[in-house]
Amino acid sequence: MVIINDTSKYGEECFICLENGICRLTLSPKCPDVAFLSTLIVDAKHRRKGTGNMLLVAAEKIAVEKGCNALTLESETGWTKDWYARHGFVVVGEGYDENMILMCKPLQNVQKRPKNKIKIATFEKK
Ligand SMILES: CC(C)(COP(=O)(O)OP(=O)(O)OC[C@H]1O[C@@H](n2cnc3c(N)ncnc32)[C@H](O)[C@@H]1OP(=O)(O)O)[C@@H](O)C(=O)NCCC(=O)NCCS
């Protein structure tokens, strides 16, 4: 496995490369709690051999090491959605069209962080 760390104008790009597949992990200092996974692609001739699973596990491991509390991605609504769900991702919102869905997985770091101290004010409508 080769991991290429690069910087973009927004933060850090991490490309995880296996012989037959690649995925991209994006991190931003403006939002250090969350990593965004994208461009998960396995060579069509080498699918269904576990490469996708390995890339997903590697991306999650790196996100944990980077101190992120959550890993997010956009998935198609077909079988990939169920596959991500088996990896612990939950649907958190709609995608940019009806074929896409936003998903998120809380990472183990989330248990280590102090309790959320944000106070939420509620207003009654008159
Ligand atoms: C999605 C993709 C990366 C999966 O890669 P892969 O190496 O074939 O995945 P794996 O062999 O690790 O299989 C992953 C799981 O999905 C299932 N799966 C894989 N291809 C499937 C298919 N065409 N239909 C239904 N299930 C499928 C496997 O059974 C496996 O399930 P498991 O966790 O129970 O073992 C690959 O199909 C791909 O590159 N697709 C095109 C790009 C894409 O759609 N990317 C994801 C964007 S949301």
The ligand as an SDF file (V2000), in Angstrom:
LIG
                    3D

 48 50  0  0  0  0  0  0  0  0999 V2000
  -17.2730    0.2510   -5.0810 C   0  0  0  0  0  0  0  0  0  0  0  0
  -15.9760   -0.4840   -5.4230 C   0  0  0  0  0  0  0  0  0  0  0  0
  -14.8040    0.4310   -5.0370 C   0  0  0  0  0  0  0  0  0  0  0  0
  -15.9050   -1.7900   -4.5890 C   0  0  0  0  0  0  0  0  0  0  0  0
  -14.6110   -2.3590   -4.8040 O   0  0  0  0  0  0  0  0  0  0  0  0
  -14.3570   -3.9380   -4.7290 P   0  0  0  0  0  0  0  0  0  0  0  0
  -12.8950   -4.1780   -4.6640 O   0  0  0  0  0  0  0  0  0  0  0  0
  -15.0990   -4.6210   -5.8100 O   0  0  0  0  0  0  0  0  0  0  0  0
  -15.0460   -4.2620   -3.3470 O   0  0  0  0  0  0  0  0  0  0  0  0
  -14.8650   -5.5740   -2.4680 P   0  0  0  0  0  0  0  0  0  0  0  0
  -14.3800   -6.7130   -3.3090 O   0  0  0  0  0  0  0  0  0  0  0  0
  -14.0260   -5.2160   -1.2680 O   0  0  0  0  0  0  0  0  0  0  0  0
  -16.3410   -5.8300   -2.0580 O   0  0  0  0  0  0  0  0  0  0  0  0
  -16.9810   -4.9570   -1.1530 C   0  0  0  0  0  0  0  0  0  0  0  0
  -18.3330   -5.4690   -0.7550 C   0  0  0  0  0  0  0  0  0  0  0  0
  -19.3380   -5.0830   -1.6470 O   0  0  0  0  0  0  0  0  0  0  0  0
  -19.9550   -6.2240   -2.2950 C   0  0  0  0  0  0  0  0  0  0  0  0
  -19.9970   -5.9230   -3.7020 N   0  0  0  0  0  0  0  0  0  0  0  0
  -18.9540   -5.5860   -4.4940 C   0  0  0  0  0  0  0  0  0  0  0  0
  -19.3900   -5.3640   -5.7550 N   0  0  0  0  0  0  0  0  0  0  0  0
  -20.7510   -5.5300   -5.7270 C   0  0  0  0  0  0  0  0  0  0  0  0
  -21.7790   -5.4380   -6.7130 C   0  0  0  0  0  0  0  0  0  0  0  0
  -21.5020   -5.1190   -7.9940 N   0  0  0  0  0  0  0  0  0  0  0  0
  -23.0470   -5.6430   -6.3370 N   0  0  0  0  0  0  0  0  0  0  0  0
  -23.3540   -5.9590   -5.0420 C   0  0  0  0  0  0  0  0  0  0  0  0
  -22.4140   -6.0740   -4.0560 N   0  0  0  0  0  0  0  0  0  0  0  0
  -21.1370   -5.8700   -4.4140 C   0  0  0  0  0  0  0  0  0  0  0  0
  -19.0190   -7.3940   -1.9870 C   0  0  0  0  0  0  0  0  0  0  0  0
  -19.7200   -8.5790   -1.8720 O   0  0  0  0  0  0  0  0  0  0  0  0
  -18.4120   -6.9500   -0.6760 C   0  0  0  0  0  0  0  0  0  0  0  0
  -19.2640   -7.2530    0.3940 O   0  0  0  0  0  0  0  0  0  0  0  0
  -18.7170   -7.7500    1.7950 P   0  0  0  0  0  0  0  0  0  0  0  0
  -18.2570   -6.5570    2.5800 O   0  0  0  0  0  0  0  0  0  0  0  0
  -19.9200   -8.3660    2.4110 O   0  0  0  0  0  0  0  0  0  0  0  0
  -17.6200   -8.7040    1.5120 O   0  0  0  0  0  0  0  0  0  0  0  0
  -15.9240   -0.8750   -6.9280 C   0  0  0  0  0  0  0  0  0  0  0  0
  -17.0890   -1.5880   -7.2730 O   0  0  0  0  0  0  0  0  0  0  0  0
  -15.8040    0.3360   -7.8590 C   0  0  0  0  0  0  0  0  0  0  0  0
  -14.7010    0.8320   -8.1280 O   0  0  0  0  0  0  0  0  0  0  0  0
  -16.9500    0.8320   -8.3700 N   0  0  0  0  0  0  0  0  0  0  0  0
  -16.9570    1.9870   -9.2640 C   0  0  0  0  0  0  0  0  0  0  0  0
  -16.7160    3.2740   -8.5150 C   0  0  0  0  0  0  0  0  0  0  0  0
  -17.7010    3.4570   -7.3750 C   0  0  0  0  0  0  0  0  0  0  0  0
  -18.8910    3.1730   -7.5130 O   0  0  0  0  0  0  0  0  0  0  0  0
  -17.1740    3.9190   -6.2270 N   0  0  0  0  0  0  0  0  0  0  0  0
  -17.9710    4.1420   -5.0250 C   0  0  0  0  0  0  0  0  0  0  0  0
  -18.6780    5.4370   -5.1310 C   0  0  0  0  0  0  0  0  0  0  0  0
  -19.9390    5.5640   -3.9110 S   0  0  0  0  0  0  0  0  0  0  0  0
  1  2  1  0
  2  3  1  0
  2  4  1  0
  2 36  1  0
  4  5  1  0
  5  6  1  0
  6  7  2  0
  6  8  1  0
  6  9  1  0
  9 10  1  0
 10 11  2  0
 10 12  1  0
 10 13  1  0
 13 14  1  0
 14 15  1  0
 15 16  1  0
 15 30  1  0
 16 17  1  0
 17 18  1  0
 17 28  1  0
 18 19  1  0
 18 27  1  0
 19 20  2  0
 20 21  1  0
 21 22  1  0
 21 27  2  0
 22 23  1  0
 22 24  2  0
 24 25  1  0
 25 26  2  0
 26 27  1  0
 28 29  1  0
 28 30  1  0
 30 31  1  0
 31 32  1  0
 32 33  2  0
 32 34  1  0
 32 35  1  0
 36 37  1  0
 36 38  1  0
 38 39  2  0
 38 40  1  0
 40 41  1  0
 41 42  1  0
 42 43  1  0
 43 44  2  0
 43 45  1  0
 45 46  1  0
 46 47  1  0
 47 48  1  0
M  END
$$$$
